[in-house]
C-alpha cells in the first residue's frame, strides 16, 4: 500500500473535508432559501438569487479557480471570498435597500461565497494535479485526484 501524505483537508480525495464541508454549506444555504427564507433572504428571493447566488457565487467560483491556476495558497481564495462578501452586502444595500451592516446576512452570504470559492479552487487544483502531474496522479471526480497505480505509469516494468 502506498503512503499518502498530507492532512484530511489537503488530500486529493473527493470525500475530504475540503470538499464535503463546502458542499454542505452550499446545500444548507440553498435549502434555507427555499424552506426558511428568513434565515438567508433579507429583502426578496429574487434579490438573493441574483446578487448572492449568481453574481457573488459566480465571482467566488472564478476567484477560487484563478487562485488555484496560479498555484497560490488557498488562504488567498478565502481572503478574496471575504472581500466578495463585503461587495455582495453592499450590492444588497445599494440596489435593493437591504441593511449594509447586518452581521447575520453578511455571515450567511460570506459563508456561501467562501464555500463556492473553495469548490472552484478544488476543481481547478484537481484538474491541475491530473494534467501537470499525470505520471503520479489521475483525476477522481470533479474535486479530487488519486495517486495512479504503479503498473499504469509509463516507464515502469510490469
Secondary structure, DSSP 8 states (H G I E B T S, - for coil): -----S-TTTS--TTSHHHHHHHHHHHHHHHHHHH-GGGT-SS-HHHIIIIIIIIIHHHHHHHHHHHHHTT--HHHHHHHHHHHHHHHHHHHHHHH---TT-HHHHHHHHHHHHHHHHHHHHHHHHHHHHHHTTTTEEEETTTEEEE--GGGSTT---
